Amino acid sequence: MNDYEAINKALGVARTLTYNEKPQDVAKHMLHELAHRLGAKTVRVHKKKDGLLLLSAFGQSRYLTLKESILYRVFKVVPAIDANKESS
């Protein structure tokens, strides 16, 4: 099972739970948190004519900076997509 399947499975199980009962609301909240954290760490790199594009599991995207692009091409280090980071 890869990360995308795990995210979809966790969100599918969370949809069947309810917030009305105490044990289920904690489990539902934890499954949503798990899917969110795993989705933020799951990143793909696509080559575009403008440069290298990062895509997260939730559709967030940004282009790599020059420094990140060099690190990716030389060492295959994939940077994270930070939602709080301002892109210019």
PyMOL commands that place a pseudoatom at each C-alpha (Angstrom):
pseudoatom trace, name=CA, resn=MET, resi=1, chain=A, elem=C, hetatm=0, pos=[0.000, 0.000, 0.000]
pseudoatom trace, name=CA, resn=ASN, resi=2, chain=A, elem=C, hetatm=0, pos=[1.497, 3.322, -1.030]
pseudoatom trace, name=CA, resn=ASP, resi=3, chain=A, elem=C, hetatm=0, pos=[0.932, 6.692, 0.637]
pseudoatom trace, name=CA, resn=TYR, resi=4, chain=A, elem=C, hetatm=0, pos=[-1.924, 7.748, -1.667]
pseudoatom trace, name=CA, resn=GLU, resi=5, chain=A, elem=C, hetatm=0, pos=[-3.843, 4.547, -0.975]
pseudoatom trace, name=CA, resn=ALA, resi=6, chain=A, elem=C, hetatm=0, pos=[-3.288, 4.961, 2.781]
pseudoatom trace, name=CA, resn=ILE, resi=7, chain=A, elem=C, hetatm=0, pos=[-4.593, 8.549, 2.646]
pseudoatom trace, name=CA, resn=ASN, resi=8, chain=A, elem=C, hetatm=0, pos=[-7.697, 7.510, 0.706]
pseudoatom trace, name=CA, resn=LYS, resi=9, chain=A, elem=C, hetatm=0, pos=[-8.333, 4.558, 3.034]
pseudoatom trace, name=CA, resn=ALA, resi=10, chain=A, elem=C, hetatm=0, pos=[-7.996, 6.741, 6.180]
pseudoatom trace, name=CA, resn=LEU, resi=11, chain=A, elem=C, hetatm=0, pos=[-10.362, 9.375, 4.774]
pseudoatom trace, name=CA, resn=GLY, resi=12, chain=A, elem=C, hetatm=0, pos=[-12.830, 6.669, 3.705]
pseudoatom trace, name=CA, resn=VAL, resi=13, chain=A, elem=C, hetatm=0, pos=[-12.912, 5.153, 7.182]
pseudoatom trace, name=CA, resn=ALA, resi=14, chain=A, elem=C, hetatm=0, pos=[-13.245, 8.630, 8.736]
pseudoatom trace, name=CA, resn=ARG, resi=15, chain=A, elem=C, hetatm=0, pos=[-16.316, 9.299, 6.567]
pseudoatom trace, name=CA, resn=THR, resi=16, chain=A, elem=C, hetatm=0, pos=[-18.120, 6.334, 8.114]
pseudoatom trace, name=CA, resn=LEU, resi=17, chain=A, elem=C, hetatm=0, pos=[-17.548, 7.564, 11.678]
pseudoatom trace, name=CA, resn=THR, resi=18, chain=A, elem=C, hetatm=0, pos=[-19.663, 10.163, 13.470]
pseudoatom trace, name=CA, resn=TYR, resi=19, chain=A, elem=C, hetatm=0, pos=[-18.874, 13.013, 15.862]
pseudoatom trace, name=CA, resn=ASN, resi=20, chain=A, elem=C, hetatm=0, pos=[-21.938, 12.203, 18.020]
pseudoatom trace, name=CA, resn=GLU, resi=21, chain=A, elem=C, hetatm=0, pos=[-20.324, 9.449, 20.098]
pseudoatom trace, name=CA, resn=LYS, resi=22, chain=A, elem=C, hetatm=0, pos=[-17.187, 9.950, 22.176]
pseudoatom trace, name=CA, resn=PRO, resi=23, chain=A, elem=C, hetatm=0, pos=[-14.963, 7.060, 20.964]
pseudoatom trace, name=CA, resn=GLN, resi=24, chain=A, elem=C, hetatm=0, pos=[-15.836, 7.683, 17.324]
pseudoatom trace, name=CA, resn=ASP, resi=25, chain=A, elem=C, hetatm=0, pos=[-15.172, 11.426, 17.340]
pseudoatom trace, name=CA, resn=VAL, resi=26, chain=A, elem=C, hetatm=0, pos=[-11.635, 10.933, 18.641]
pseudoatom trace, name=CA, resn=ALA, resi=27, chain=A, elem=C, hetatm=0, pos=[-10.964, 8.225, 16.044]
pseudoatom trace, name=CA, resn=LYS, resi=28, chain=A, elem=C, hetatm=0, pos=[-12.421, 10.386, 13.253]
pseudoatom trace, name=CA, resn=HIS, resi=29, chain=A, elem=C, hetatm=0, pos=[-10.306, 13.367, 14.276]
pseudoatom trace, name=CA, resn=MET, resi=30, chain=A, elem=C, hetatm=0, pos=[-7.146, 11.237, 14.430]
pseudoatom trace, name=CA, resn=LEU, resi=31, chain=A, elem=C, hetatm=0, pos=[-7.786, 9.710, 10.996]
pseudoatom trace, name=CA, resn=HIS, resi=32, chain=A, elem=C, hetatm=0, pos=[-8.263, 13.165, 9.465]
pseudoatom trace, name=CA, resn=GLU, resi=33, chain=A, elem=C, hetatm=0, pos=[-5.060, 14.370, 11.158]
pseudoatom trace, name=CA, resn=LEU, resi=34, chain=A, elem=C, hetatm=0, pos=[-3.161, 11.300, 9.936]
pseudoatom trace, name=CA, resn=ALA, resi=35, chain=A, elem=C, hetatm=0, pos=[-4.337, 11.800, 6.354]
pseudoatom trace, name=CA, resn=HIS, resi=36, chain=A, elem=C, hetatm=0, pos=[-3.447, 15.492, 6.452]
pseudoatom trace, name=CA, resn=ARG, resi=37, chain=A, elem=C, hetatm=0, pos=[0.068, 14.948, 7.811]
pseudoatom trace, name=CA, resn=LEU, resi=38, chain=A, elem=C, hetatm=0, pos=[0.790, 12.074, 5.443]
pseudoatom trace, name=CA, resn=GLY, resi=39, chain=A, elem=C, hetatm=0, pos=[-0.557, 14.073, 2.488]
pseudoatom trace, name=CA, resn=ALA, resi=40, chain=A, elem=C, hetatm=0, pos=[1.642, 17.050, 3.331]
pseudoatom trace, name=CA, resn=LYS, resi=41, chain=A, elem=C, hetatm=0, pos=[4.739, 14.824, 3.317]
pseudoatom trace, name=CA, resn=THR, resi=42, chain=A, elem=C, hetatm=0, pos=[3.831, 12.980, 0.113]
pseudoatom trace, name=CA, resn=VAL, resi=43, chain=A, elem=C, hetatm=0, pos=[5.310, 15.029, -2.732]
pseudoatom trace, name=CA, resn=ARG, resi=44, chain=A, elem=C, hetatm=0, pos=[5.833, 14.337, -6.441]
pseudoatom trace, name=CA, resn=VAL, resi=45, chain=A, elem=C, hetatm=0, pos=[8.196, 16.200, -8.771]
pseudoatom trace, name=CA, resn=HIS, resi=46, chain=A, elem=C, hetatm=0, pos=[7.143, 16.936, -12.364]
pseudoatom trace, name=CA, resn=LYS, resi=47, chain=A, elem=C, hetatm=0, pos=[9.403, 18.368, -15.035]
pseudoatom trace, name=CA, resn=LYS, resi=48, chain=A, elem=C, hetatm=0, pos=[7.788, 21.360, -16.740]
pseudoatom trace, name=CA, resn=LYS, resi=49, chain=A, elem=C, hetatm=0, pos=[9.275, 23.717, -19.309]
pseudoatom trace, name=CA, resn=ASP, resi=50, chain=A, elem=C, hetatm=0, pos=[9.370, 26.466, -16.632]
pseudoatom trace, name=CA, resn=GLY, resi=51, chain=A, elem=C, hetatm=0, pos=[11.257, 24.245, -14.173]
pseudoatom trace, name=CA, resn=LEU, resi=52, chain=A, elem=C, hetatm=0, pos=[10.566, 21.478, -11.687]
pseudoatom trace, name=CA, resn=LEU, resi=53, chain=A, elem=C, hetatm=0, pos=[7.091, 21.505, -10.126]
pseudoatom trace, name=CA, resn=LEU, resi=54, chain=A, elem=C, hetatm=0, pos=[6.285, 19.992, -6.715]
pseudoatom trace, name=CA, resn=LEU, resi=55, chain=A, elem=C, hetatm=0, pos=[2.790, 18.541, -6.184]
pseudoatom trace, name=CA, resn=SER, resi=56, chain=A, elem=C, hetatm=0, pos=[1.433, 17.364, -2.843]
pseudoatom trace, name=CA, resn=ALA, resi=57, chain=A, elem=C, hetatm=0, pos=[-1.255, 14.719, -2.397]
pseudoatom trace, name=CA, resn=PHE, resi=58, chain=A, elem=C, hetatm=0, pos=[-3.842, 17.471, -1.783]
pseudoatom trace, name=CA, resn=GLY, resi=59, chain=A, elem=C, hetatm=0, pos=[-3.044, 19.414, -4.953]
pseudoatom trace, name=CA, resn=GLN, resi=60, chain=A, elem=C, hetatm=0, pos=[-0.816, 22.107, -3.487]
pseudoatom trace, name=CA, resn=SER, resi=61, chain=A, elem=C, hetatm=0, pos=[1.977, 22.991, -5.887]
pseudoatom trace, name=CA, resn=ARG, resi=62, chain=A, elem=C, hetatm=0, pos=[4.966, 25.235, -6.308]
pseudoatom trace, name=CA, resn=TYR, resi=63, chain=A, elem=C, hetatm=0, pos=[8.100, 25.447, -8.414]
pseudoatom trace, name=CA, resn=LEU, resi=64, chain=A, elem=C, hetatm=0, pos=[11.476, 24.572, -6.944]
pseudoatom trace, name=CA, resn=THR, resi=65, chain=A, elem=C, hetatm=0, pos=[13.881, 27.396, -6.254]
pseudoatom trace, name=CA, resn=LEU, resi=66, chain=A, elem=C, hetatm=0, pos=[17.305, 27.360, -7.914]
pseudoatom trace, name=CA, resn=LYS, resi=67, chain=A, elem=C, hetatm=0, pos=[18.942, 25.999, -4.753]
pseudoatom trace, name=CA, resn=GLU, resi=68, chain=A, elem=C, hetatm=0, pos=[16.302, 23.258, -4.348]
pseudoatom trace, name=CA, resn=SER, resi=69, chain=A, elem=C, hetatm=0, pos=[16.540, 22.396, -8.029]
pseudoatom trace, name=CA, resn=ILE, resi=70, chain=A, elem=C, hetatm=0, pos=[20.296, 21.848, -7.777]
pseudoatom trace, name=CA, resn=LEU, resi=71, chain=A, elem=C, hetatm=0, pos=[19.859, 19.723, -4.641]
pseudoatom trace, name=CA, resn=TYR, resi=72, chain=A, elem=C, hetatm=0, pos=[17.213, 17.632, -6.380]
pseudoatom trace, name=CA, resn=ARG, resi=73, chain=A, elem=C, hetatm=0, pos=[19.246, 17.099, -9.546]
pseudoatom trace, name=CA, resn=VAL, resi=74, chain=A, elem=C, hetatm=0, pos=[22.485, 16.230, -7.739]
pseudoatom trace, name=CA, resn=PHE, resi=75, chain=A, elem=C, hetatm=0, pos=[21.343, 14.422, -4.579]
pseudoatom trace, name=CA, resn=LYS, resi=76, chain=A, elem=C, hetatm=0, pos=[17.679, 13.552, -5.411]
pseudoatom trace, name=CA, resn=VAL, resi=77, chain=A, elem=C, hetatm=0, pos=[16.551, 15.389, -2.251]
pseudoatom trace, name=CA, resn=VAL, resi=78, chain=A, elem=C, hetatm=0, pos=[12.860, 16.270, -2.535]
pseudoatom trace, name=CA, resn=PRO, resi=79, chain=A, elem=C, hetatm=0, pos=[11.911, 19.365, -0.490]
pseudoatom trace, name=CA, resn=ALA, resi=80, chain=A, elem=C, hetatm=0, pos=[8.590, 19.636, 1.338]
pseudoatom trace, name=CA, resn=ILE, resi=81, chain=A, elem=C, hetatm=0, pos=[5.705, 21.900, 0.378]
pseudoatom trace, name=CA, resn=ASP, resi=82, chain=A, elem=C, hetatm=0, pos=[5.188, 24.252, 3.298]
pseudoatom trace, name=CA, resn=ALA, resi=83, chain=A, elem=C, hetatm=0, pos=[1.661, 25.702, 3.386]
pseudoatom trace, name=CA, resn=ASN, resi=84, chain=A, elem=C, hetatm=0, pos=[2.785, 28.646, 5.529]
pseudoatom trace, name=CA, resn=LYS, resi=85, chain=A, elem=C, hetatm=0, pos=[5.671, 29.585, 3.246]
pseudoatom trace, name=CA, resn=GLU, resi=86, chain=A, elem=C, hetatm=0, pos=[5.043, 32.584, 1.015]
pseudoatom trace, name=CA, resn=SER, resi=87, chain=A, elem=C, hetatm=0, pos=[5.954, 31.942, -2.625]
pseudoatom trace, name=CA, resn=SER, resi=88, chain=A, elem=C, hetatm=0, pos=[7.149, 34.810, -4.769]
for i in range(1, 88): cmd.bond("trace and resi %d" % i, "trace and resi %d" % (i + 1))
show_as sticks, trace
zoom trace
